[in-house]
Amino acid sequence: MNTESLQTENQDQSTLTSLADSGVKIEQTMTTPSRPGKKPRPVWVASGNIYGLEEFFRTIGGRKFRGQWSFFNDPSDDILSELQSHGRKSFAEQMDYLVERKEAKADRYEAYSENATNKANSHHKRADQIMSFIPMGQPILVGHHSEKRHRKDLSRVESSMRQSVEESKKADYFSDKSANLRHDAKHITCSRKFIGNRIADATKDIAKLNRYISLTQNENNKKIYTERLNQAQAKLDFWQNQLKTVEQSQFENPEQVPSPENIKVGDEVYYLGWHPVVRVNKKTVTVSHWHDTPQSRYSLPYTKLQKIRKKS
């Protein structure tokens, strides 16, 4: 091995070590083509703590497949340079990027849907134009000089109608995808239920990471867990602030916000209908159907509740 190759190998190893210290792991593997005759090719997979790096991964040609980020060129130097010069995106920046990406994809799918609708209308119009030259109920006159043209026209009508139906289905498909993306984006910014679930997830992650930190004796593992704990706390802070913003916009005054302070036993709360409150807990409220039996009682998180009706 010559000196230049040795220096390159040492430099690559140093880069991988620095990335590992940041919790990012890069592994080289080979693709497994499903198409016959296609040769495998080298691919680099990023795993570990990739928090705040997904937007950057896309800019350097990364693709997310089955939950993993893969690259057809070694991204180690680029990722290390990004971490050293700019660091990771904050969770708020990640959410802004996610919403923008969903909205942009929704716009793109809407354009696809509109284009397919225009094509469907065009094919349908073409079929109508052809049929306008054939008298209603006119049979094919076998042996007549018009037979060949008549059969050809009917074939063109069938083809145009088939293409119109296919384009209509395509338009509905892209329209549904666009609507789902806008629904997801709206949930991030407006849904108390969605935000409440994210708060619960972040709270569980924080408890789990605190437990790991207290149990581990390995300093490197403790460092990695501590960094992830800070990231989980950033998520919790973001969703809690987001919940406050949403509640301020949805409720006219603080007394209408469902919370342990604002709900008393005997009040009624609305979630898919009005329910009487039988117990007020720290994280949930226990409600009952009007035929109050132990079997009919169940708990609801405060973020699922939409209205409060005070006991008269």
C-alpha positions as CSV (number, residue, x, y, z in Angstrom):
1,M,0.0,0.0,0.0
2,N,1.5,3.4,-1.0
3,T,1.7,6.5,1.2
4,E,-1.2,8.2,-0.6
5,S,-3.6,5.3,-0.1
6,L,-2.6,5.0,3.5
7,Q,-3.3,8.7,4.1
8,T,-6.7,8.4,2.4
9,E,-7.6,5.3,4.5
10,N,-6.5,7.1,7.7
11,Q,-8.5,10.2,6.7
12,D,-11.6,8.1,6.0
13,Q,-11.3,6.3,9.3
14,S,-10.9,9.6,11.1
15,T,-14.1,10.9,9.5
16,L,-16.0,7.8,10.5
17,T,-14.7,8.1,14.1
18,S,-15.8,11.7,14.2
19,L,-19.2,10.8,12.9
20,A,-19.5,8.0,15.4
21,D,-18.8,10.5,18.2
22,S,-21.8,12.4,16.9
23,G,-23.9,9.3,16.9
24,V,-24.0,8.9,13.1
25,K,-23.0,5.6,11.6
26,I,-22.2,5.1,7.9
27,E,-22.0,1.6,6.5
28,Q,-21.1,0.6,3.0
29,T,-23.1,-2.3,1.5
30,M,-24.4,-3.5,-1.9
31,T,-27.8,-3.2,-3.5
32,T,-29.8,-6.3,-4.1
33,P,-31.5,-5.7,-7.5
34,S,-34.8,-7.4,-8.1
35,R,-34.7,-7.0,-11.8
36,P,-32.9,-9.9,-13.6
37,G,-29.6,-8.9,-15.2
38,K,-29.1,-5.8,-13.1
39,K,-25.8,-5.7,-11.3
40,P,-25.5,-4.8,-7.6
41,R,-23.8,-1.5,-6.9
42,P,-22.2,0.0,-3.8
43,V,-24.5,2.0,-1.5
44,W,-23.8,3.8,1.8
45,V,-26.4,3.6,4.6
46,A,-26.7,6.3,7.3
47,S,-28.2,5.2,10.7
48,G,-28.0,6.1,14.3
49,N,-28.7,9.6,15.5
50,I,-29.7,11.4,12.3
51,Y,-31.9,13.9,14.2
52,G,-31.9,17.3,12.3
53,L,-30.1,16.0,9.3
54,E,-32.8,14.7,7.0
55,E,-33.2,17.9,5.0
56,F,-29.5,18.0,4.4
57,F,-29.5,14.3,3.4
58,R,-31.9,15.2,0.6
59,T,-29.7,18.0,-0.7
60,I,-26.8,15.6,-1.1
61,G,-28.8,13.0,-3.0
62,G,-29.9,10.8,-0.1
63,R,-33.0,8.6,-0.5
64,K,-35.2,7.3,2.3
65,F,-36.1,3.6,1.8
66,R,-37.7,1.4,4.4
67,G,-36.8,3.8,7.2
68,Q,-33.1,4.1,6.2
69,W,-31.2,6.8,4.3
70,S,-29.1,5.5,1.5
71,F,-26.5,7.2,-0.8
72,F,-24.8,6.1,-4.0
73,N,-21.7,8.1,-3.1
74,D,-20.0,8.1,0.3
75,P,-21.6,11.0,2.2
76,S,-19.3,10.8,5.3
77,D,-17.2,13.9,4.5
78,D,-20.3,16.0,3.6
79,I,-22.2,15.0,6.7
80,L,-19.2,15.7,9.0
81,S,-18.7,19.1,7.3
82,E,-22.4,19.9,7.8
83,L,-22.3,18.9,11.5
84,Q,-19.1,21.0,12.1
85,S,-20.2,24.1,10.2
86,H,-24.0,24.3,10.7
87,G,-24.9,21.6,13.2
88,R,-28.3,19.9,13.3
89,K,-31.6,21.6,12.5
90,S,-33.7,22.4,15.5
91,F,-37.0,20.5,15.9
92,A,-39.0,23.6,15.1
93,E,-37.0,23.9,11.8
94,Q,-37.6,20.2,11.1
95,M,-41.4,20.6,11.5
96,D,-41.4,23.7,9.3
97,Y,-39.6,21.8,6.6
98,L,-41.9,18.9,7.0
99,V,-45.0,21.0,6.6
100,E,-43.6,22.9,3.6
101,R,-42.6,19.6,2.0
102,K,-46.1,18.1,2.5
103,E,-47.7,21.3,1.1
104,A,-45.4,21.3,-1.9
105,K,-46.1,17.7,-2.6
106,A,-49.9,18.4,-2.2
107,D,-49.6,21.2,-4.8
108,R,-47.7,18.9,-7.2
109,Y,-50.3,16.1,-6.8
110,E,-53.1,18.7,-7.4
111,A,-51.4,19.7,-10.6
112,Y,-51.2,16.0,-11.6
113,S,-54.9,15.6,-10.8
114,E,-55.9,18.6,-12.8
115,N,-53.8,17.5,-15.8
116,A,-55.4,14.0,-15.7
117,T,-58.9,15.6,-15.4
118,N,-58.2,17.7,-18.5
119,K,-57.0,14.6,-20.4
120,A,-60.1,12.6,-19.3
121,N,-62.4,15.4,-20.5
122,S,-60.5,15.6,-23.8
123,H,-60.8,11.9,-24.5
124,H,-64.5,12.0,-23.6
125,K,-65.1,15.0,-25.9
126,R,-63.3,13.1,-28.7
127,A,-65.6,10.1,-28.2
128,D,-68.7,12.4,-28.3
129,Q,-67.5,14.1,-31.5
130,I,-67.0,10.7,-33.2
131,M,-70.4,9.5,-32.1
132,S,-72.1,12.7,-33.3
133,F,-71.5,11.5,-36.9
134,I,-73.2,8.2,-36.3
135,P,-77.0,8.3,-36.3
136,M,-78.4,6.9,-33.0
137,G,-79.2,3.3,-33.3
138,Q,-77.4,3.0,-36.6
139,P,-76.2,-0.7,-37.0
140,I,-73.1,-1.6,-38.9
141,L,-74.1,-2.2,-42.5
142,V,-72.2,-5.4,-43.4
143,G,-71.0,-5.3,-47.0
144,H,-71.7,-1.6,-47.3
145,H,-68.9,0.8,-48.2
146,S,-69.4,2.4,-44.8
147,E,-68.7,-0.8,-42.8
148,K,-65.0,-0.3,-42.5
149,R,-65.3,3.3,-41.4
150,H,-68.1,2.5,-39.0
151,R,-66.1,-0.3,-37.2
152,K,-63.1,2.0,-37.0
153,D,-65.1,4.8,-35.5
154,L,-66.6,2.5,-32.9
155,S,-63.1,1.2,-32.0
156,R,-61.9,4.8,-31.6
157,V,-64.9,5.6,-29.4
158,E,-64.2,2.6,-27.2
159,S,-60.5,3.5,-27.0
160,S,-61.2,7.2,-26.1
161,M,-63.8,6.2,-23.4
162,R,-61.3,3.7,-21.9
163,Q,-58.6,6.4,-21.8
164,S,-61.1,8.8,-20.3
165,V,-62.0,6.4,-17.5
166,E,-58.3,5.7,-16.8
167,E,-57.4,9.3,-16.6
168,S,-60.4,10.0,-14.3
169,K,-59.2,7.3,-11.9
170,K,-55.7,8.8,-12.1
171,A,-57.2,12.2,-11.3
172,D,-59.0,10.8,-8.3
173,Y,-55.9,9.0,-7.0
174,F,-53.8,12.2,-7.1
175,S,-56.6,14.3,-5.6
176,D,-56.8,11.9,-2.7
177,K,-53.1,11.9,-2.1
178,S,-53.1,15.7,-2.2
179,A,-56.0,15.8,0.3
180,N,-54.2,13.4,2.6
181,L,-51.0,15.4,2.6
182,R,-52.9,18.6,3.4
183,H,-54.7,16.8,6.2
184,D,-51.3,15.6,7.6
185,A,-49.9,19.1,7.4
186,K,-52.9,20.6,9.1
187,H,-52.7,18.1,11.9
188,I,-49.2,19.2,12.7
189,T,-50.3,22.9,13.1
190,C,-53.9,22.6,14.2
191,S,-54.9,19.3,15.7
192,R,-55.0,19.2,19.5
193,K,-55.4,15.4,19.4
194,F,-52.4,14.9,17.2
195,I,-50.3,17.3,19.2
196,G,-51.4,15.7,22.4
197,N,-50.2,12.3,21.1
198,R,-46.8,13.7,20.2
199,I,-46.5,15.2,23.7
200,A,-47.2,11.7,25.2
201,D,-44.6,10.1,22.9
202,A,-42.0,12.7,23.8
203,T,-42.7,12.3,27.5
204,K,-42.3,8.5,27.2
205,D,-39.0,8.9,25.3
206,I,-37.7,11.3,28.0
207,A,-38.5,8.8,30.8
208,K,-36.9,5.9,28.9
209,L,-33.7,7.9,28.1
210,N,-33.4,9.0,31.7
211,R,-33.6,5.4,32.8
212,Y,-30.9,4.4,30.3
213,I,-28.6,7.2,31.5
214,S,-29.0,6.1,35.1
215,L,-28.3,2.5,34.3
216,T,-25.4,2.7,31.9
217,Q,-21.8,2.7,33.0
218,N,-20.3,3.4,29.6
219,E,-19.4,7.1,29.2
220,N,-19.8,7.0,25.5
221,N,-23.3,5.5,25.7
222,K,-24.1,8.0,28.4
223,K,-23.1,10.8,26.1
224,I,-25.2,9.5,23.2
225,Y,-28.2,9.0,25.5
226,T,-27.8,12.5,26.9
227,E,-27.8,14.0,23.4
228,R,-30.9,12.1,22.5
229,L,-32.5,13.2,25.8
230,N,-31.9,16.8,24.8
231,Q,-33.5,16.2,21.5
232,A,-36.5,14.5,23.1
233,Q,-36.8,17.5,25.4
234,A,-36.7,19.8,22.4
235,K,-39.6,17.9,20.9
236,L,-41.6,18.1,24.1
237,D,-41.0,21.8,24.4
238,F,-42.0,22.4,20.7
239,W,-45.3,20.4,21.0
240,Q,-46.2,22.0,24.3
241,N,-45.7,25.4,22.8
242,Q,-47.6,24.3,19.7
243,L,-50.5,23.1,21.9
244,K,-50.7,26.5,23.7
245,T,-50.8,28.3,20.3
246,V,-53.5,26.1,19.0
247,E,-55.6,26.4,22.1
248,Q,-55.3,30.1,22.2
249,S,-56.7,30.2,18.6
250,Q,-59.5,27.7,19.2
251,F,-60.9,28.8,22.5
252,E,-62.2,32.3,23.3
253,N,-60.9,32.4,26.8
254,P,-58.6,30.3,29.1
255,E,-61.6,28.9,31.1
256,Q,-62.8,27.0,28.0
257,V,-59.6,25.1,27.6
258,P,-60.1,21.5,28.8
259,S,-57.7,21.0,31.7
260,P,-57.7,19.6,35.3
261,E,-58.1,23.2,36.5
262,N,-61.2,23.9,34.3
263,I,-63.2,20.7,34.6
264,K,-65.0,19.5,37.7
265,V,-67.0,16.3,38.5
266,G,-70.5,16.8,37.2
267,D,-69.5,18.9,34.3
268,E,-70.0,17.6,30.7
269,V,-67.3,17.4,28.1
270,Y,-67.7,16.9,24.3
271,Y,-66.0,14.2,22.4
272,L,-68.2,12.6,19.7
273,G,-71.1,13.7,21.8
274,W,-71.6,15.0,25.4
275,H,-70.5,12.9,28.3
276,P,-70.8,13.5,32.1
277,V,-67.5,13.7,34.1
278,V,-67.2,11.3,36.9
279,R,-63.5,11.8,37.8
280,V,-60.8,14.4,37.0
281,N,-57.3,13.0,36.7
282,K,-53.9,14.7,36.0
283,K,-53.6,13.5,32.4
284,T,-57.1,12.3,31.6
285,V,-60.8,12.8,32.5
286,T,-63.0,9.8,33.3
287,V,-66.4,10.1,31.6
288,S,-69.5,8.0,31.5
289,H,-72.5,7.3,29.3
290,W,-75.8,8.5,30.7
291,H,-76.5,5.0,32.0
292,D,-73.7,5.2,34.5
293,T,-72.2,1.8,35.2
294,P,-68.6,0.8,35.8
295,Q,-68.5,-0.9,32.4
296,S,-69.5,2.3,30.6
297,R,-66.8,4.5,32.1
298,Y,-63.6,5.3,30.2
299,S,-60.8,7.9,30.2
300,L,-60.1,10.6,27.6
301,P,-57.0,12.7,27.3
302,Y,-57.7,16.5,27.6
303,T,-56.5,17.1,24.1
304,K,-59.3,15.0,22.7
305,L,-62.0,17.1,24.4
306,Q,-63.5,19.9,22.3
307,K,-66.0,21.7,24.6
308,I,-66.9,22.0,28.3
309,R,-70.4,22.4,29.6
310,K,-70.5,23.5,33.2
311,K,-72.7,21.8,35.8
312,S,-75.9,23.9,36.2
